[in-house]
Structures are given as C-alpha cells and as structure tokens.
Amino acid sequence: MDTYRIAVIPGDGIGPEVLAEGVKALDAAAELDGSFRFAFTYFPWGCEYYLKTGKMMPDDGLDTLRGFDAIYLGAVGYPGVPDHISLRELLLKIRHEFDEYVNVRPVKLLKGAPCPLKDAKREDIDMIFIRENSEGEYAGSGAWLYKDQPEEVVIQNGVFSRKGCERIMRYAYQLARDSGKTLTSISKGNALNYSMVFWDQIFKEVGREYPDVETHSLLVDAASMFMVKDPGRFQIVVASNLFGDILTDLGAAISGGMGLAAGANLNPDRKFPSMFEPIHGSAPDIAGRGMANPLAAVWSASQMLDFFGHEDWGKKLLSAIETALTGARALTPDLGGTASTAQVGDEVVRILKAAR
C-alpha cells in the first residue's frame, strides 16, 4: 500500500475549519480505494505563530517540509500582521524555494453552483488557468529609496526569464495538446514594453513546437471583459504571476464564488513537494463560526489525488461536490444554505461512499 506523507499547514482564520473537511475527504477516498493511504503531519505556522515568534515559519521550516510528498495549506493572513509579511514569508517562500512554478487554477461552473452571468451556460465556463508561479511581478525585486523624504521613490521590478517563460508556456501548450483544447496567452505588451513584449515573443517561439494547438493572445483588460461577456472563448489560459492571480479571482466570481476556488502549486519535476490550497483567503470575519464553505478545500484535495496519479478518485471527488451542490441538502450560507462547514464535509463523504 502506498503511503503519501502530507504536511498540513491549516494556517489562519477559516483555514483549519475548511482543511479538516478536505482531510476527511482524502481519508474517505483512500479508505474506499484500499491501495493507498495518507499520513498527515500538522504544523501550526501562520500569523498566530508570527505574533508569538516574529516569524511565519521556523528557520528550518523548509528543510522540514522537504521530506513530504505534498503540502496542504489552509489560508494565510490575519489582522495585525501586514499582508506582505504573511504572504511573502510563508506562501510565497514555499512556492519559490520549492520551485512550484506551475499554478493550476480551474475555473469551471459546476452543476448546482450559482453564476452571476445571466446568459452564461454551464458549459461556457470551463477553463484552466496555468499561472506562472515563480517569478514575474511577484519576484520581490526592487528598491525603496529616500524613505520618508520628498524625493521618496519605490521601484518594483517584474522579473521575466527565458527559462521561466518557456517552461510555463510549454506546460500550457502540452496541456492544450493533450486535452485537445485551445490556448490563450494573456499579455499587456502595448504598455509593458519589456516584460510583456518578451512574454509575447516567447509564446510565439514555443508555439512552433506545437503547430497543432490553436492559440490566441489577448491583452489583460480585454480578457477581463471577455471572461464576463464571452467566457466560452477560454479553455486553457496561460498568464504571468500577477495577471493570473487577478483573472482567476474574477474566474471564481463567475463560477460559484470564492468558496469554490481551488489551486495547485506544482513542481512538475517532483524534486520538491507540491502544494494544494483553497484560494479564498482566511476570511477572519467568519472564522470559528462553522459557516465557511469547505468545497474549495475539497476541490484542491481532488487536485492532490490527480497529482498522485489517482485521477479516477479526483474525478469522483469533484463529482461528489457537484452532487452536493445540486442536492442542496447541506450547503453553507454563501450558497444559500444553513449547514455548517463540517456538515458539508460529511455530505461530500456520504455521497462519495454512496457512489462506490
């Protein structure tokens, strides 16, 4: 029997609540299958840890995580800790140090999920964003000069390397080829005359290796408009770190809300553990009230099953989410229900076991 060692970082706010339901779903899938199991190890890192120690994670945290097969992250961020510290000293630190350069975010309108677009059909909203996850606008390069002086100036550099652009685009092209879908590149080459012109150039160069893949290129502002007016034109989408981050939040808004937004941070070479997370944030205003929607955490658990080669269980878990949404027996308040976080998790597990 295969044993997958998972480092669990519940994090802040609603993180521990929603992650508990994802763990419950993973254990249920493993029990039903019988050929694999999960061994979870919990780490109390995050903003509460920072307020006690001055650090988001211990100095040897990365060395500790290195030996695991995957990381399961709840949420990062809480009042009293600046966002640039909570994000950069935990989430981004793990992404960068473990070279999790592929961020996979599905934007898919599931059966039973609400959609604010009045004319959109469910099949029109079915896209996968491949976001560059290691450099770009989040590289942390820049300077803060003449601080608190009249001449004060800040410089934020976007870092785009040939290696970084080629590998994320090649991943996206290969996914488009394997799935028989179109590929759209998001840019802003008309304004960002170095980084995005370079991005566009690399997209064309890599595309010569995939002449069978239908491609499109859109400026990010136009892409934002079309995601609302004509979402069906998007299938596989490749974007830089910042543009991918922004557009996938818009994607969540048109496909059921942030409670259904999942993400995977992949190191495709598997030299380091990959990390799976709901992307809705810590929602401190509802933390501890048992009303947070755990379905994004469960969806990211299905991504973890896919990553470990159990795509059948990944699909079954996603199907269980859809059945829970359409059945509406247990939904949290954001989806119009009155169920608790744990009750929704229990319903997903019940459906998973019933479908065996």
N, C-alpha and C positions, 0 to 999 in steps of 0.2 A: 504494500500500500504506500502510495506517495504521500509524503507529509510536506505541506507548504508552510514555511515559517513566516508569519506575518507580524510586522511591527505595527502596533496600533497606537496612533497619537490622537486621542479624542479631541484635544485642543480646548477651545474656548466656547462660551455661550451654549448654543444648542448642539455643538459638536458631539459631546458624549451621548446625548439622547438619540440622535439620528444614527450614529455609528453603531450603537448597540443593536439596532434593528438590522443593519447591514451584516453584522457579525452573525446574528440569528439566521439570516437568510443563507449565508455562506455555509454555516454548520448544517442547515437543513439539506442543502444540495449535496454536501459531502456525505451525509448520512444516507440519503436516498440512493446515491451512486454506489458507494461502498468501496471504490477503488482508490480514493484519496481522502485526506483529512487536512484540517487546518490547525496549526498550533499558534495561538495568539499571545503576544507579549506586549504589555501595556506600558506606555511611557507618559508621565504627567507633564509634558512640556507644553509651553504656550505662554499666554500673557500672565496667568496666575503665577506660574513658575518664574516669569520675568520679574514680577513685583516682589517676589521673595529673594531672588538671587541676582537680579540685574542682567540676566541672560535668558534668551528664549529657549535655549537648549544648552546642556553642558558642553564643555570644551571638547570632550571625547564623543559627543553625540553622533557624529558622522561615522566614526570608527565602530560605534555600537550598532548602527543601522546597517552597516556594510554587509554584515553576515546574514541578513534576512533575504527571503525570496521576493518580498514586496512590502510596501508601506501602505497603510490605510489611514488617511488623515481626515479628521472631522471638520474643523474650522479654525481659523486664526483671526484674532482681533478682539479687542475689548476696550471699553472706555478707560482712560487713564494711561494707556500705552499707545504712543504715536503709531499710526498705520505704517509708516515707512520702516519702523523698527520691527513691528510684529510680522510684517510680510517678508522683509529682506533678511531677517535673522533666523527665520525658520523655513518657511515655504520656499522662498527663492534660493536660500542657501542649499537646501536639499536638491532642488531642481538643477542648480548649476554644478554643484560638486559631484553629483551622480550622473551628470551629462544626460539628463532626461529631456532630450532636445525635441521630442515629438509630444505635443499636447493634442490629444484627441477628444473633441467635444461633439457629441451627437446633438443635432437639432432636429428632432423628429416628433411630430404631433402624434402621440399615442392615442389609441382608441379610448374614448371617455375623457380625454384631457380637454380643458377649456381652451378656446382660441379667441383672441380679441379681433381677429380679422374676419369681417362679416362674410366675405365671399370666398374665403380660402377653403379648399377641400383638404381632407386629411392627407391624401397622397401628394398634395402640393408642397407640404412641409416635411421634407425627408432629406436632410443634408448632413454631411460630416465635415466639420472644420478640422483641418490639420494646421495647427498654430506652431510657428517656430517658438521654442521654449527656452532657449539658452543664451540668446544674445539680443540683438536689435535694440529697441528702446529701453529694455529693462536690464541692460548690461551694467548699469551703475557707474558709468564713466562720465566724468565731468569735473567741474570746479566751481567753488563759491569764493569769489574774490571781493576784497574790500568790504567785508561784512560790517553791516550797520553804518556804513559811510555813504555819503551822497553818490559816490561812484560805484556803489554796490552792483555787482553783476553775477549772474549764475549761468553756467554753460552745461547743458545736458546733452551728452553725445549719444547718438544711436550707432551701435557697432554692428556692421554687416560684413561678415567674412565670406569669401567664396566657398569655403568648406561648409559653413553654416547654412548658406542659402542652397547650395547644391544638394546637401543631404536631406533637408526638409522637403524640397521640391521633388527630389527623386522618390522619397517615401510617398508623397501625394500622387505623383504620376503612376507609381506602381499600384497603389490602391485603386486609382481610377481604372487602370487597365484590368486589374483582377476582377473588379466589380462591374466592368462594362459601363461605367458612368462618365459623365463629363467632368472636367476640372476647370475651376475658375480661380484665377490669381487676383488677389486684392492688392492695390498699389495706391500711390499718390505721387506718381512721377512728375506730374505737372508742377508741383510745388516743392517737393523734396528732391532737389536736383542732383544729389549724390546718391543717397541711400536707396531711394525708390527707383531711380533710373538704373542703378546697378541691379536691383531686385528684378526689374523687368527684363534686363539683359540675360540674367542667369536663367530666368523662367523659359525664355526662348531657347537658350543653349541646351538645357536639359531636355526640353521638348523634342529636340531632334532625335533623341534616343527612343521616343515614344510616339512615332508618327501616327499610330492607330488611335491615340487618345484625342478626343475633341476638346479643345481648350478655348477659354475666354479670359479676358482681362478687364477688370473694372476698377475705376477709382473708388476709394473707400466711401466717399459721400454718395456716389451713385449706387454702390452696393447696399448702403443703408436704406436708400429709398426703395430699391427693387426687392429687398427682403420683406418689406411691408406690402408693396403693390403687386409683386410678381414672384413670390418665393419659390415657385415651381421651377424657375430657371437655374436654381442652385442644386448641385448634387455633391460633388467633392469640392471643397474650397481650401485653398492654401493661403495663409496670411502671415504677416510678421507678428511679433510678440504683442505689440500694442493693438494693432488693428484686429488681430484675432481675439484678444481679450474683450474689446468693446463689442464687436459684432456678435460674439457668442452670448453676451448678456442680452442683446437685442433678440437673438435667436431664442433664448429662454422665454422672453416675454411673449413671443408669438406662438410658443409651443407648450403652453401649460403653466408657465411661471417658473420662478427660481427654485421652487420646491421640486422641480423635475429636471434640474440641470446637473448633469454628471460630467466628470472629466477624468482622463487618464494621462499621467505624465510618464512617457515611456523612454526607457533606454533600450532601443531595439537590439543592440549588440549584447545585452544581458550581462555586461561586465559589472553593472551595479543594479541594485533593486529599483524597480519602477514603483510609482506612487499613484494611488487611486483616491479620489475625493469627490464629494459633492461640492459644487462651486458657489453655493448660495450665501456663504459667509456665516458669521457667528450669531447674527440676529439677537443681540443681548436683551432686546426689549421683551422677547418671549421666552428667554432661557429659563429652564426649571419649571415651566408651566405645563409641560407634557403636551403641547399643541403644535410642535414643529413637525413639518412634513418630512418623513424619512425616506420617501421614494427616490430622491436623488442619490442618497447614500446607498440604497439598494441597487439602483441602476449602475452606480460605479462599482458595486460588488459584482454585477454581471460582466462589466468590463474586465475585472480581475479574472473571472472564470475564463473569459475569452483568451486573455493573455497567457494563462496556464495551459491552453490547449483544450479546454472543456467548452468549446463553442456551443455544444448542444445544451449544456446547463445554463450558459449565458443567455441563450435564446429562451429557454424555459422560464428563467427568472424574469426576463423582460416581458414575456407573455403573461406571467403571473401579475406583474404590475398593471398591465392593460386590463386584465380580468378584474382586478381590484378597483380600477377606475370605472369600468363600465358597470360593475355590480353595485358600486356605491354603498356597500354595506358598512364599510369602515373608511372614512375619509376625514382628513384633518380640516380645520376651519378655512384654510386658504383655498380649499377645493369645495367648499360649501357643506362640509360635514361637521360632525361633532365628536368624532373619535379622537382618542389620544394617540400620541406617537407610537406607543407600544402596541396599541390595538391594531393600528395599520400594519405594523410589522408582523403581528400574529396572523392577520388576514392574508398577507402575502405568503407566509409559510403554509397556512392551511390550503391555499389554492395550489401551491407548488406540490404539496403532498397528494392532494386530490387528483391532480393531473397525471400522476405517476402511471 
